[in-house]
């Protein structure tokens, strides 16, 4: 659920702030086939604003990471998603 249009200028600012890395797991966009998308940290349906501080550049996995963190599945960088363990580089 992407939930609405994010102005191009705002998208550019998010990418700039993120240095083209996923803001959840710090994976670099370079070398990734899938283009990272801009994610609402607090979803729009939950009242989240389309503002710089509520947006995050996210890889495909980033959405799941955000979900896991939001639901306090983990307080570190390793978690399990449907029996698959993800260990994220949190250095
Ligand atoms: Zn990520």
PDB file of the backbone (N, CA, C, O) and the ligand in Angstrom, with CONECT records:
HET     ZN  A 101       1
ATOM      1  N   UNK A   1       0.836  -1.197   0.000  1.00  0.00           N
ATOM      2  CA  UNK A   1       0.000   0.000   0.000  1.00  0.00           C
ATOM      3  C   UNK A   1       0.873   1.251   0.000  1.00  0.00           C
ATOM      4  O   UNK A   1       1.464   1.594   1.024  1.00  0.00           O
ATOM      5  N   UNK A   2       0.958   1.921  -1.122  1.00  0.00           N
ATOM      6  CA  UNK A   2       1.814   3.102  -1.178  1.00  0.00           C
ATOM      7  C   UNK A   2       1.063   4.328  -0.661  1.00  0.00           C
ATOM      8  O   UNK A   2       1.664   5.204  -0.038  1.00  0.00           O
ATOM      9  N   UNK A   3      -0.232   4.396  -0.913  1.00  0.00           N
ATOM     10  CA  UNK A   3      -1.088   5.402  -0.291  1.00  0.00           C
ATOM     11  C   UNK A   3      -0.781   6.828  -0.642  1.00  0.00           C
ATOM     12  O   UNK A   3      -0.497   7.640   0.238  1.00  0.00           O
ATOM     13  N   UNK A   4      -0.833   7.146  -1.903  1.00  0.00           N
ATOM     14  CA  UNK A   4      -0.774   8.548  -2.250  1.00  0.00           C
ATOM     15  C   UNK A   4       0.515   8.985  -2.902  1.00  0.00           C
ATOM     16  O   UNK A   4       1.553   8.329  -2.808  1.00  0.00           O
ATOM     17  N   UNK A   5       0.411  10.087  -3.549  1.00  0.00           N
ATOM     18  CA  UNK A   5       1.518  10.601  -4.320  1.00  0.00           C
ATOM     19  C   UNK A   5       2.477  11.398  -3.437  1.00  0.00           C
ATOM     20  O   UNK A   5       2.054  12.224  -2.628  1.00  0.00           O
ATOM     21  N   UNK A   6       3.741  11.145  -3.603  1.00  0.00           N
ATOM     22  CA  UNK A   6       4.765  11.919  -2.904  1.00  0.00           C
ATOM     23  C   UNK A   6       5.439  12.810  -3.948  1.00  0.00           C
ATOM     24  O   UNK A   6       5.977  12.303  -4.933  1.00  0.00           O
ATOM     25  N   UNK A   7       5.418  14.108  -3.749  1.00  0.00           N
ATOM     26  CA  UNK A   7       6.013  15.026  -4.727  1.00  0.00           C
ATOM     27  C   UNK A   7       7.460  14.652  -5.040  1.00  0.00           C
ATOM     28  O   UNK A   7       8.215  14.241  -4.159  1.00  0.00           O
ATOM     29  N   UNK A   8       7.826  14.801  -6.299  1.00  0.00           N
ATOM     30  CA  UNK A   8       9.173  14.429  -6.749  1.00  0.00           C
ATOM     31  C   UNK A   8      10.257  15.141  -5.945  1.00  0.00           C
ATOM     32  O   UNK A   8      11.282  14.543  -5.619  1.00  0.00           O
ATOM     33  N   UNK A   9      10.034  16.412  -5.624  1.00  0.00           N
ATOM     34  CA  UNK A   9      11.035  17.179  -4.878  1.00  0.00           C
ATOM     35  C   UNK A   9      11.253  16.571  -3.487  1.00  0.00           C
ATOM     36  O   UNK A   9      12.371  16.537  -2.975  1.00  0.00           O
ATOM     37  N   UNK A  10      10.164  16.097  -2.898  1.00  0.00           N
ATOM     38  CA  UNK A  10      10.246  15.492  -1.567  1.00  0.00           C
ATOM     39  C   UNK A  10      10.955  14.144  -1.660  1.00  0.00           C
ATOM     40  O   UNK A  10      11.772  13.805  -0.804  1.00  0.00           O
ATOM     41  N   UNK A  11      10.637  13.376  -2.706  1.00  0.00           N
ATOM     42  CA  UNK A  11      11.316  12.094  -2.921  1.00  0.00           C
ATOM     43  C   UNK A  11      12.816  12.294  -3.054  1.00  0.00           C
ATOM     44  O   UNK A  11      13.615  11.513  -2.538  1.00  0.00           O
ATOM     45  N   UNK A  12      13.178  13.360  -3.759  1.00  0.00           N
ATOM     46  CA  UNK A  12      14.600  13.651  -3.982  1.00  0.00           C
ATOM     47  C   UNK A  12      15.281  13.956  -2.648  1.00  0.00           C
ATOM     48  O   UNK A  12      16.407  13.524  -2.401  1.00  0.00           O
ATOM     49  N   UNK A  13      14.589  14.701  -1.799  1.00  0.00           N
ATOM     50  CA  UNK A  13      15.165  15.058  -0.498  1.00  0.00           C
ATOM     51  C   UNK A  13      15.342  13.829   0.388  1.00  0.00           C
ATOM     52  O   UNK A  13      16.323  13.719   1.124  1.00  0.00           O
ATOM     53  N   UNK A  14      14.382  12.907   0.311  1.00  0.00           N
ATOM     54  CA  UNK A  14      14.488  11.682   1.098  1.00  0.00           C
ATOM     55  C   UNK A  14      15.692  10.862   0.629  1.00  0.00           C
ATOM     56  O   UNK A  14      16.470  10.363   1.442  1.00  0.00           O
ATOM     57  N   UNK A  15      15.834  10.729  -0.708  1.00  0.00           N
ATOM     58  CA  UNK A  15      16.958   9.963  -1.258  1.00  0.00           C
ATOM     59  C   UNK A  15      18.294  10.594  -0.907  1.00  0.00           C
ATOM     60  O   UNK A  15      19.275   9.900  -0.639  1.00  0.00           O
ATOM     61  N   UNK A  16      18.316  11.916  -0.912  1.00  0.00           N
ATOM     62  CA  UNK A  16      19.532  12.649  -0.583  1.00  0.00           C
ATOM     63  C   UNK A  16      19.912  12.396   0.874  1.00  0.00           C
ATOM     64  O   UNK A  16      21.067  12.107   1.187  1.00  0.00           O
ATOM     65  N   UNK A  17      18.916  12.512   1.764  1.00  0.00           N
ATOM     66  CA  UNK A  17      19.162  12.289   3.190  1.00  0.00           C
ATOM     67  C   UNK A  17      19.629  10.859   3.440  1.00  0.00           C
ATOM     68  O   UNK A  17      20.494  10.613   4.281  1.00  0.00           O
ATOM     69  N   UNK A  18      19.049   9.933   2.706  1.00  0.00           N
ATOM     70  CA  UNK A  18      19.359   8.514   2.903  1.00  0.00           C
ATOM     71  C   UNK A  18      20.650   8.106   2.208  1.00  0.00           C
ATOM     72  O   UNK A  18      21.117   6.980   2.379  1.00  0.00           O
ATOM     73  N   UNK A  19      21.230   9.010   1.425  1.00  0.00           N
ATOM     74  CA  UNK A  19      22.419   8.701   0.616  1.00  0.00           C
ATOM     75  C   UNK A  19      22.179   7.466  -0.243  1.00  0.00           C
ATOM     76  O   UNK A  19      23.080   6.652  -0.446  1.00  0.00           O
ATOM     77  N   UNK A  20      20.946   7.335  -0.748  1.00  0.00           N
ATOM     78  CA  UNK A  20      20.566   6.204  -1.593  1.00  0.00           C
ATOM     79  C   UNK A  20      20.780   4.856  -0.917  1.00  0.00           C
ATOM     80  O   UNK A  20      21.162   3.872  -1.550  1.00  0.00           O
ATOM     81  N   UNK A  21      20.522   4.843   0.385  1.00  0.00           N
ATOM     82  CA  UNK A  21      20.566   3.589   1.141  1.00  0.00           C
ATOM     83  C   UNK A  21      19.221   3.409   1.825  1.00  0.00           C
ATOM     84  O   UNK A  21      18.559   4.374   2.207  1.00  0.00           O
ATOM     85  N   UNK A  22      18.834   2.136   1.968  1.00  0.00           N
ATOM     86  CA  UNK A  22      17.617   1.841   2.708  1.00  0.00           C
ATOM     87  C   UNK A  22      17.787   2.392   4.119  1.00  0.00           C
ATOM     88  O   UNK A  22      18.794   2.125   4.774  1.00  0.00           O
ATOM     89  N   UNK A  23      16.808   3.157   4.588  1.00  0.00           N
ATOM     90  CA  UNK A  23      16.948   3.790   5.896  1.00  0.00           C
ATOM     91  C   UNK A  23      16.604   2.833   7.039  1.00  0.00           C
ATOM     92  O   UNK A  23      16.753   3.179   8.211  1.00  0.00           O
ATOM     93  N   UNK A  24      16.151   1.651   6.698  1.00  0.00           N
ATOM     94  CA  UNK A  24      15.874   0.656   7.732  1.00  0.00           C
ATOM     95  C   UNK A  24      17.069  -0.261   7.945  1.00  0.00           C
ATOM     96  O   UNK A  24      17.469  -0.525   9.079  1.00  0.00           O
ATOM     97  N   UNK A  25      17.640  -0.749   6.834  1.00  0.00           N
ATOM     98  CA  UNK A  25      18.725  -1.721   6.981  1.00  0.00           C
ATOM     99  C   UNK A  25      20.033  -1.231   6.366  1.00  0.00           C
ATOM    100  O   UNK A  25      21.030  -1.952   6.396  1.00  0.00           O
ATOM    101  N   UNK A  26      20.049  -0.026   5.813  1.00  0.00           N
ATOM    102  CA  UNK A  26      21.253   0.614   5.264  1.00  0.00           C
ATOM    103  C   UNK A  26      21.786  -0.059   4.002  1.00  0.00           C
ATOM    104  O   UNK A  26      22.918   0.198   3.593  1.00  0.00           O
ATOM    105  N   UNK A  27      20.987  -0.907   3.391  1.00  0.00           N
ATOM    106  CA  UNK A  27      21.388  -1.518   2.122  1.00  0.00           C
ATOM    107  C   UNK A  27      21.501  -0.424   1.066  1.00  0.00           C
ATOM    108  O   UNK A  27      20.641   0.453   0.978  1.00  0.00           O
ATOM    109  N   UNK A  28      22.557  -0.477   0.269  1.00  0.00           N
ATOM    110  CA  UNK A  28      22.757   0.544  -0.754  1.00  0.00           C
ATOM    111  C   UNK A  28      21.926   0.239  -1.996  1.00  0.00           C
ATOM    112  O   UNK A  28      21.789  -0.914  -2.403  1.00  0.00           O
ATOM    113  N   UNK A  29      21.381   1.291  -2.583  1.00  0.00           N
ATOM    114  CA  UNK A  29      20.610   1.123  -3.814  1.00  0.00           C
ATOM    115  C   UNK A  29      21.490   0.602  -4.949  1.00  0.00           C
ATOM    116  O   UNK A  29      21.048  -0.194  -5.779  1.00  0.00           O
ATOM    117  N   UNK A  30      22.730   1.060  -4.971  1.00  0.00           N
ATOM    118  CA  UNK A  30      23.656   0.645  -6.024  1.00  0.00           C
ATOM    119  C   UNK A  30      23.790  -0.870  -6.043  1.00  0.00           C
ATOM    120  O   UNK A  30      24.053  -1.482  -5.008  1.00  0.00           O
ATOM    121  N   UNK A  31      23.615  -1.468  -7.190  1.00  0.00           N
ATOM    122  CA  UNK A  31      23.759  -2.905  -7.314  1.00  0.00           C
ATOM    123  C   UNK A  31      22.480  -3.685  -7.072  1.00  0.00           C
ATOM    124  O   UNK A  31      22.433  -4.896  -7.288  1.00  0.00           O
ATOM    125  N   UNK A  32      21.433  -2.985  -6.620  1.00  0.00           N
ATOM    126  CA  UNK A  32      20.153  -3.651  -6.396  1.00  0.00           C
ATOM    127  C   UNK A  32      19.292  -3.528  -7.649  1.00  0.00           C
ATOM    128  O   UNK A  32      19.205  -2.457  -8.250  1.00  0.00           O
ATOM    129  N   UNK A  33      18.661  -4.626  -8.036  1.00  0.00           N
ATOM    130  CA  UNK A  33      17.814  -4.583  -9.220  1.00  0.00           C
ATOM    131  C   UNK A  33      16.536  -3.798  -8.968  1.00  0.00           C
ATOM    132  O   UNK A  33      16.125  -2.973  -9.784  1.00  0.00           O
ATOM    133  N   UNK A  34      15.923  -4.063  -7.839  1.00  0.00           N
ATOM    134  CA  UNK A  34      14.663  -3.389  -7.525  1.00  0.00           C
ATOM    135  C   UNK A  34      14.928  -1.969  -7.041  1.00  0.00           C
ATOM    136  O   UNK A  34      15.788  -1.742  -6.190  1.00  0.00           O
ATOM    137  N   UNK A  35      14.198  -1.038  -7.581  1.00  0.00           N
ATOM    138  CA  UNK A  35      14.322   0.346  -7.148  1.00  0.00           C
ATOM    139  C   UNK A  35      13.688   0.509  -5.773  1.00  0.00           C
ATOM    140  O   UNK A  35      12.565   0.067  -5.530  1.00  0.00           O
ATOM    141  N   UNK A  36      14.422   1.145  -4.892  1.00  0.00           N
ATOM    142  CA  UNK A  36      13.889   1.392  -3.554  1.00  0.00           C
ATOM    143  C   UNK A  36      12.711   2.361  -3.656  1.00  0.00           C
ATOM    144  O   UNK A  36      12.660   3.209  -4.546  1.00  0.00           O
ATOM    145  N   UNK A  37      11.801   2.222  -2.757  1.00  0.00           N
ATOM    146  CA  UNK A  37      10.649   3.120  -2.772  1.00  0.00           C
ATOM    147  C   UNK A  37      10.640   3.979  -1.504  1.00  0.00           C
ATOM    148  O   UNK A  37      11.342   3.697  -0.533  1.00  0.00           O
ATOM    149  N   UNK A  38       9.845   5.004  -1.545  1.00  0.00           N
ATOM    150  CA  UNK A  38       9.717   5.878  -0.381  1.00  0.00           C
ATOM    151  C   UNK A  38       8.550   5.370   0.453  1.00  0.00           C
ATOM    152  O   UNK A  38       7.428   5.236  -0.035  1.00  0.00           O
ATOM    153  N   UNK A  39       8.831   5.096   1.692  1.00  0.00           N
ATOM    154  CA  UNK A  39       7.858   4.496   2.593  1.00  0.00           C
ATOM    155  C   UNK A  39       7.388   5.523   3.628  1.00  0.00           C
ATOM    156  O   UNK A  39       8.174   6.348   4.096  1.00  0.00           O
ATOM    157  N   UNK A  40       6.123   5.467   3.974  1.00  0.00           N
ATOM    158  CA  UNK A  40       5.621   6.274   5.090  1.00  0.00           C
ATOM    159  C   UNK A  40       5.936   5.522   6.377  1.00  0.00           C
ATOM    160  O   UNK A  40       5.484   4.389   6.541  1.00  0.00           O
ATOM    161  N   UNK A  41       6.682   6.104   7.277  1.00  0.00           N
ATOM    162  CA  UNK A  41       7.032   5.445   8.531  1.00  0.00           C
ATOM    163  C   UNK A  41       5.758   5.205   9.335  1.00  0.00           C
ATOM    164  O   UNK A  41       5.483   4.077   9.747  1.00  0.00           O
ATOM    165  N   UNK A  42       4.990   6.251   9.555  1.00  0.00           N
ATOM    166  CA  UNK A  42       3.641   6.098  10.090  1.00  0.00           C
ATOM    167  C   UNK A  42       2.722   6.096   8.877  1.00  0.00           C
ATOM    168  O   UNK A  42       2.654   7.099   8.167  1.00  0.00           O
ATOM    169  N   UNK A  43       2.016   5.005   8.620  1.00  0.00           N
ATOM    170  CA  UNK A  43       1.197   4.907   7.407  1.00  0.00           C
ATOM    171  C   UNK A  43       0.160   6.025   7.322  1.00  0.00           C
ATOM    172  O   UNK A  43      -0.340   6.519   8.332  1.00  0.00           O
ATOM    173  N   UNK A  44      -0.139   6.401   6.092  1.00  0.00           N
ATOM    174  CA  UNK A  44      -1.117   7.460   5.891  1.00  0.00           C
ATOM    175  C   UNK A  44      -2.465   7.115   6.514  1.00  0.00           C
ATOM    176  O   UNK A  44      -3.164   7.985   7.035  1.00  0.00           O
ATOM    177  N   UNK A  45      -2.819   5.837   6.453  1.00  0.00           N
ATOM    178  CA  UNK A  45      -4.100   5.422   7.039  1.00  0.00           C
ATOM    179  C   UNK A  45      -4.110   5.615   8.549  1.00  0.00           C
ATOM    180  O   UNK A  45      -5.174   5.719   9.160  1.00  0.00           O
ATOM    181  N   UNK A  46      -2.921   5.663   9.151  1.00  0.00           N
ATOM    182  CA  UNK A  46      -2.819   5.883  10.593  1.00  0.00           C
ATOM    183  C   UNK A  46      -2.564   7.351  10.911  1.00  0.00           C
ATOM    184  O   UNK A  46      -2.254   7.708  12.048  1.00  0.00           O
ATOM    185  N   UNK A  47      -2.697   8.191   9.901  1.00  0.00           N
ATOM    186  CA  UNK A  47      -2.551   9.618  10.126  1.00  0.00           C
ATOM    187  C   UNK A  47      -1.159  10.155   9.860  1.00  0.00           C
ATOM    188  O   UNK A  47      -0.870  11.311  10.168  1.00  0.00           O
ATOM    189  N   UNK A  48      -0.297   9.332   9.293  1.00  0.00           N
ATOM    190  CA  UNK A  48       1.056   9.765   9.000  1.00  0.00           C
ATOM    191  C   UNK A  48       1.074  10.807   7.890  1.00  0.00           C
ATOM    192  O   UNK A  48       0.328  10.711   6.916  1.00  0.00           O
ATOM    193  N   UNK A  49       1.923  11.785   8.050  1.00  0.00           N
ATOM    194  CA  UNK A  49       2.001  12.870   7.084  1.00  0.00           C
ATOM    195  C   UNK A  49       2.966  12.539   5.959  1.00  0.00           C
ATOM    196  O   UNK A  49       3.914  11.773   6.136  1.00  0.00           O
ATOM    197  N   UNK A  50       2.709  13.128   4.800  1.00  0.00           N
ATOM    198  CA  UNK A  50       3.670  13.033   3.703  1.00  0.00           C
ATOM    199  C   UNK A  50       4.668  14.164   3.894  1.00  0.00           C
ATOM    200  O   UNK A  50       4.635  15.171   3.186  1.00  0.00           O
ATOM    201  N   UNK A  51       5.548  13.979   4.857  1.00  0.00           N
ATOM    202  CA  UNK A  51       6.556  14.988   5.197  1.00  0.00           C
ATOM    203  C   UNK A  51       7.889  14.283   5.364  1.00  0.00           C
ATOM    204  O   UNK A  51       7.950  13.087   5.651  1.00  0.00           O
ATOM    205  N   UNK A  52       8.954  15.048   5.179  1.00  0.00           N
ATOM    206  CA  UNK A  52      10.308  14.482   5.198  1.00  0.00           C
ATOM    207  C   UNK A  52      10.552  13.599   6.420  1.00  0.00           C
ATOM    208  O   UNK A  52      11.126  12.516   6.303  1.00  0.00           O
ATOM    209  N   UNK A  53      10.118  14.060   7.584  1.00  0.00           N
ATOM    210  CA  UNK A  53      10.404  13.310   8.808  1.00  0.00           C
ATOM    211  C   UNK A  53       9.572  12.032   8.931  1.00  0.00           C
ATOM    212  O   UNK A  53       9.857  11.186   9.779  1.00  0.00           O
ATOM    213  N   UNK A  54       8.565  11.891   8.105  1.00  0.00           N
ATOM    214  CA  UNK A  54       7.760  10.669   8.174  1.00  0.00           C
ATOM    215  C   UNK A  54       7.983   9.771   6.966  1.00  0.00           C
ATOM    216  O   UNK A  54       7.242   8.812   6.752  1.00  0.00           O
ATOM    217  N   UNK A  55       9.002  10.083   6.183  1.00  0.00           N
ATOM    218  CA  UNK A  55       9.278   9.282   5.000  1.00  0.00           C
ATOM    219  C   UNK A  55      10.630   8.604   5.150  1.00  0.00           C
ATOM    220  O   UNK A  55      11.548   9.143   5.767  1.00  0.00           O
ATOM    221  N   UNK A  56      10.735   7.422   4.580  1.00  0.00           N
ATOM    222  CA  UNK A  56      11.999   6.703   4.641  1.00  0.00           C
ATOM    223  C   UNK A  56      12.218   5.969   3.329  1.00  0.00           C
ATOM    224  O   UNK A  56      11.290   5.386   2.767  1.00  0.00           O
ATOM    225  N   UNK A  57      13.443   6.002   2.852  1.00  0.00           N
ATOM    226  CA  UNK A  57      13.795   5.231   1.677  1.00  0.00           C
ATOM    227  C   UNK A  57      13.896   3.771   2.113  1.00  0.00           C
ATOM    228  O   UNK A  57      14.598   3.459   3.075  1.00  0.00           O
ATOM    229  N   UNK A  58      13.206   2.881   1.417  1.00  0.00           N
ATOM    230  CA  UNK A  58      13.134   1.495   1.861  1.00  0.00           C
ATOM    231  C   UNK A  58      13.378   0.513   0.723  1.00  0.00           C
ATOM    232  O   UNK A  58      12.850   0.672  -0.378  1.00  0.00           O
ATOM    233  N   UNK A  59      14.180  -0.496   1.006  1.00  0.00           N
ATOM    234  CA  UNK A  59      14.344  -1.591   0.058  1.00  0.00           C
ATOM    235  C   UNK A  59      13.123  -2.487   0.189  1.00  0.00           C
ATOM    236  O   UNK A  59      12.236  -2.217   0.999  1.00  0.00           O
ATOM    237  N   UNK A  60      13.073  -3.560  -0.611  1.00  0.00           N
ATOM    238  CA  UNK A  60      11.921  -4.445  -0.580  1.00  0.00           C
ATOM    239  C   UNK A  60      11.760  -5.045   0.813  1.00  0.00           C
ATOM    240  O   UNK A  60      10.649  -5.153   1.332  1.00  0.00           O
ATOM    241  N   UNK A  61      12.873  -5.429   1.403  1.00  0.00           N
ATOM    242  CA  UNK A  61      12.843  -6.016   2.740  1.00  0.00           C
ATOM    243  C   UNK A  61      12.551  -4.960   3.803  1.00  0.00           C
ATOM    244  O   UNK A  61      12.024  -5.267   4.872  1.00  0.00           O
ATOM    245  N   UNK A  62      12.899  -3.723   3.496  1.00  0.00           N
ATOM    246  CA  UNK A  62      12.745  -2.648   4.461  1.00  0.00           C
ATOM    247  C   UNK A  62      11.346  -2.538   5.022  1.00  0.00           C
ATOM    248  O   UNK A  62      11.158  -2.221   6.196  1.00  0.00           O
ATOM    249  N   UNK A  63      10.361  -2.802   4.174  1.00  0.00           N
ATOM    250  CA  UNK A  63       8.984  -2.727   4.617  1.00  0.00           C
ATOM    251  C   UNK A  63       8.715  -3.743   5.714  1.00  0.00           C
ATOM    252  O   UNK A  63       8.013  -3.458   6.685  1.00  0.00           O
ATOM    253  N   UNK A  64       9.282  -4.932   5.549  1.00  0.00           N
ATOM    254  CA  UNK A  64       9.101  -5.975   6.554  1.00  0.00           C
ATOM    255  C   UNK A  64       9.857  -5.633   7.822  1.00  0.00           C
ATOM    256  O   UNK A  64       9.395  -5.898   8.932  1.00  0.00           O
ATOM    257  N   UNK A  65      11.024  -5.040   7.639  1.00  0.00           N
ATOM    258  CA  UNK A  65      11.814  -4.637   8.799  1.00  0.00           C
ATOM    259  C   UNK A  65      11.032  -3.607   9.599  1.00  0.00           C
ATOM    260  O   UNK A  65      10.941  -3.693  10.823  1.00  0.00           O
ATOM    261  N   UNK A  66      10.470  -2.632   8.895  1.00  0.00           N
ATOM    262  CA  UNK A  66       9.701  -1.590   9.558  1.00  0.00           C
ATOM    263  C   UNK A  66       8.539  -2.203  10.318  1.00  0.00           C
ATOM    264  O   UNK A  66       8.236  -1.810  11.445  1.00  0.00           O
ATOM    265  N   UNK A  67       7.903  -3.158   9.694  1.00  0.00           N
ATOM    266  CA  UNK A  67       6.765  -3.839  10.313  1.00  0.00           C
ATOM    267  C   UNK A  67       7.207  -4.558  11.575  1.00  0.00           C
ATOM    268  O   UNK A  67       6.552  -4.479  12.614  1.00  0.00           O
ATOM    269  N   UNK A  68       8.334  -5.263  11.471  1.00  0.00           N
ATOM    270  CA  UNK A  68       8.847  -6.023  12.604  1.00  0.00           C
ATOM    271  C   UNK A  68       9.201  -5.105  13.767  1.00  0.00           C
ATOM    272  O   UNK A  68       8.896  -5.396  14.923  1.00  0.00           O
ATOM    273  N   UNK A  69       9.847  -3.996  13.439  1.00  0.00           N
ATOM    274  CA  UNK A  69      10.249  -3.059  14.482  1.00  0.00           C
ATOM    275  C   UNK A  69       9.010  -2.444  15.130  1.00  0.00           C
ATOM    276  O   UNK A  69       8.937  -2.296  16.350  1.00  0.00           O
ATOM    277  N   UNK A  70       8.045  -2.092  14.291  1.00  0.00           N
ATOM    278  CA  UNK A  70       6.830  -1.474  14.779  1.00  0.00           C
ATOM    279  C   UNK A  70       6.089  -2.396  15.743  1.00  0.00           C
ATOM    280  O   UNK A  70       5.452  -1.947  16.696  1.00  0.00           O
ATOM    281  N   UNK A  71       6.189  -3.697  15.472  1.00  0.00           N
ATOM    282  CA  UNK A  71       5.478  -4.656  16.307  1.00  0.00           C
ATOM    283  C   UNK A  71       6.374  -5.256  17.378  1.00  0.00           C
ATOM    284  O   UNK A  71       6.019  -6.230  18.041  1.00  0.00           O
ATOM    285  N   UNK A  72       7.544  -4.647  17.528  1.00  0.00           N
ATOM    286  CA  UNK A  72       8.487  -5.048  18.560  1.00  0.00           C
ATOM    287  C   UNK A  72       8.793  -6.539  18.519  1.00  0.00           C
ATOM    288  O   UNK A  72       8.917  -7.186  19.559  1.00  0.00           O
ATOM    289  N   UNK A  73       8.912  -7.072  17.321  1.00  0.00           N
ATOM    290  CA  UNK A  73       9.326  -8.460  17.172  1.00  0.00           C
ATOM    291  C   UNK A  73      10.768  -8.599  17.596  1.00  0.00           C
ATOM    292  O   UNK A  73      11.219  -9.673  17.993  1.00  0.00           O
ATOM    293  N   UNK A  74      11.473  -7.512  17.506  1.00  0.00           N
ATOM    294  CA  UNK A  74      12.889  -7.553  17.807  1.00  0.00           C
ATOM    295  C   UNK A  74      13.336  -6.173  18.241  1.00  0.00           C
ATOM    296  O   UNK A  74      12.767  -5.167  17.816  1.00  0.00           O
ATOM    297  N   UNK A  75      14.344  -6.124  19.078  1.00  0.00           N
ATOM    298  CA  UNK A  75      14.892  -4.811  19.364  1.00  0.00           C
ATOM    299  C   UNK A  75      16.331  -4.745  18.865  1.00  0.00           C
ATOM    300  O   UNK A  75      17.050  -3.787  19.150  1.00  0.00           O
ATOM    301  N   UNK A  76      16.734  -5.738  18.141  1.00  0.00           N
ATOM    302  CA  UNK A  76      18.028  -5.661  17.467  1.00  0.00           C
ATOM    303  C   UNK A  76      17.794  -5.789  15.971  1.00  0.00           C
ATOM    304  O   UNK A  76      16.717  -5.460  15.474  1.00  0.00           O
ATOM    305  N   UNK A  77      18.780  -6.256  15.270  1.00  0.00           N
ATOM    306  CA  UNK A  77      18.695  -6.245  13.813  1.00  0.00           C
ATOM    307  C   UNK A  77      18.459  -7.624  13.236  1.00  0.00           C
ATOM    308  O   UNK A  77      18.530  -7.812  12.021  1.00  0.00           O
ATOM    309  N   UNK A  78      18.179  -8.588  14.093  1.00  0.00           N
ATOM    310  CA  UNK A  78      17.906  -9.918  13.587  1.00  0.00           C
ATOM    311  C   UNK A  78      16.467 -10.265  13.923  1.00  0.00           C
ATOM    312  O   UNK A  78      16.016 -10.029  15.043  1.00  0.00           O
ATOM    313  N   UNK A  79      15.772 -10.801  13.002  1.00  0.00           N
ATOM    314  CA  UNK A  79      14.393 -11.172  13.266  1.00  0.00           C
ATOM    315  C   UNK A  79      13.992 -12.273  12.305  1.00  0.00           C
ATOM    316  O   UNK A  79      14.715 -12.587  11.359  1.00  0.00           O
ATOM    317  N   UNK A  80      12.852 -12.845  12.555  1.00  0.00           N
ATOM    318  CA  UNK A  80      12.383 -13.913  11.691  1.00  0.00           C
ATOM    319  C   UNK A  80      11.100 -13.501  11.006  1.00  0.00           C
ATOM    320  O   UNK A  80      10.201 -12.923  11.617  1.00  0.00           O
ATOM    321  N   UNK A  81      11.037 -13.805   9.754  1.00  0.00           N
ATOM    322  CA  UNK A  81       9.847 -13.511   8.995  1.00  0.00           C
ATOM    323  C   UNK A  81       9.425 -14.795   8.308  1.00  0.00           C
ATOM    324  O   UNK A  81      10.112 -15.293   7.416  1.00  0.00           O
ATOM    325  N   UNK A  82       8.307 -15.316   8.727  1.00  0.00           N
ATOM    326  CA  UNK A  82       7.812 -16.577   8.162  1.00  0.00           C
ATOM    327  C   UNK A  82       8.908 -17.640   8.123  1.00  0.00           C
ATOM    328  O   UNK A  82       9.179 -18.236   7.080  1.00  0.00           O
ATOM    329  N   UNK A  83       9.525 -17.863   9.269  1.00  0.00           N
ATOM    330  CA  UNK A  83      10.529 -18.902   9.440  1.00  0.00           C
ATOM    331  C   UNK A  83      11.857 -18.608   8.749  1.00  0.00           C
ATOM    332  O   UNK A  83      12.777 -19.425   8.787  1.00  0.00           O
ATOM    333  N   UNK A  84      11.952 -17.454   8.125  1.00  0.00           N
ATOM    334  CA  UNK A  84      13.231 -17.099   7.520  1.00  0.00           C
ATOM    335  C   UNK A  84      13.895 -16.079   8.428  1.00  0.00           C
ATOM    336  O   UNK A  84      13.315 -15.041   8.748  1.00  0.00           O
ATOM    337  N   UNK A  85      15.089 -16.378   8.830  1.00  0.00           N
ATOM    338  CA  UNK A  85      15.797 -15.464   9.723  1.00  0.00           C
ATOM    339  C   UNK A  85      16.550 -14.421   8.908  1.00  0.00           C
ATOM    340  O   UNK A  85      17.268 -14.752   7.965  1.00  0.00           O
ATOM    341  N   UNK A  86      16.378 -13.180   9.277  1.00  0.00           N
ATOM    342  CA  UNK A  86      17.103 -12.109   8.614  1.00  0.00           C
ATOM    343  C   UNK A  86      18.078 -11.515   9.604  1.00  0.00           C
ATOM    344  O   UNK A  86      17.711 -11.150  10.721  1.00  0.00           O
ATOM    345  N   UNK A  87      19.278 -11.425   9.198  1.00  0.00           N
ATOM    346  CA  UNK A  87      20.263 -10.739  10.018  1.00  0.00           C
ATOM    347  C   UNK A  87      20.703  -9.499   9.251  1.00  0.00           C
ATOM    348  O   UNK A  87      21.283  -9.589   8.169  1.00  0.00           O
ATOM    349  N   UNK A  88      20.425  -8.383   9.814  1.00  0.00           N
ATOM    350  CA  UNK A  88      20.732  -7.147   9.118  1.00  0.00           C
ATOM    351  C   UNK A  88      22.035  -6.564   9.622  1.00  0.00           C
ATOM    352  O   UNK A  88      22.389  -6.679  10.796  1.00  0.00           O
ATOM    353  N   UNK A  89      22.712  -5.955   8.727  1.00  0.00           N
ATOM    354  CA  UNK A  89      23.965  -5.305   9.072  1.00  0.00           C
ATOM    355  C   UNK A  89      23.644  -4.007   9.802  1.00  0.00           C
ATOM    356  O   UNK A  89      23.245  -3.020   9.184  1.00  0.00           O
ATOM    357  N   UNK A  90      23.817  -4.015  11.107  1.00  0.00           N
ATOM    358  CA  UNK A  90      23.450  -2.828  11.874  1.00  0.00           C
ATOM    359  C   UNK A  90      24.685  -2.145  12.429  1.00  0.00           C
ATOM    360  O   UNK A  90      24.613  -1.446  13.440  1.00  0.00           O
ATOM    361  N   UNK A  91      25.801  -2.342  11.780  1.00  0.00           N
ATOM    362  CA  UNK A  91      27.047  -1.751  12.265  1.00  0.00           C
ATOM    363  C   UNK A  91      27.036  -0.247  12.034  1.00  0.00           C
ATOM    364  O   UNK A  91      28.000   0.437  12.376  1.00  0.00           O
TER     365      UNK A  91
HETATM  366 ZN    ZN A 101      16.327  -2.336   3.745  1.00  0.00          ZN
END
